[in-house]
Amino acid sequence: MTTRTAAPTTKELREMALHFYALKDGVRLEMVCVLAGREHTVNELAEVLRKSQPLVSWHLRRLKAAGIVKIRRSGREVYCSLDRAVLAERQQAFLDLLGAA
């Protein structure tokens, strides 16, 4: 692990805040847990979570804005998956921030 020598920039702190803010909701955390297993369509995700499709879509938009979830379309279907690269990057940035304290 590398030790950070400079204080994080305002942009880095804002990105980290957006990331954690997106994860503060219980429904979104449930969605992340389900998507950790595999990619799902929006309708499959709604069924597994026993939530309405509009509610799931609303939460997915927040997770996508934070870079946590990737969305792809195939015909009429919308598929969701975790963006593991972004999650790993943000986790490392947070660990680096803690190491600098």
Secondary structure, DSSP 4 states (H G I P E B T S, - for coil): -PPP-SPPPHHHHHHHHHHHHHTSSHHHHHHHHHHHH--EEHHHHHHHHT--HHHHHHHHHHHHHTTSEEEEEETTEEEEEE-HHHHHHHHHHHHHHHHH-
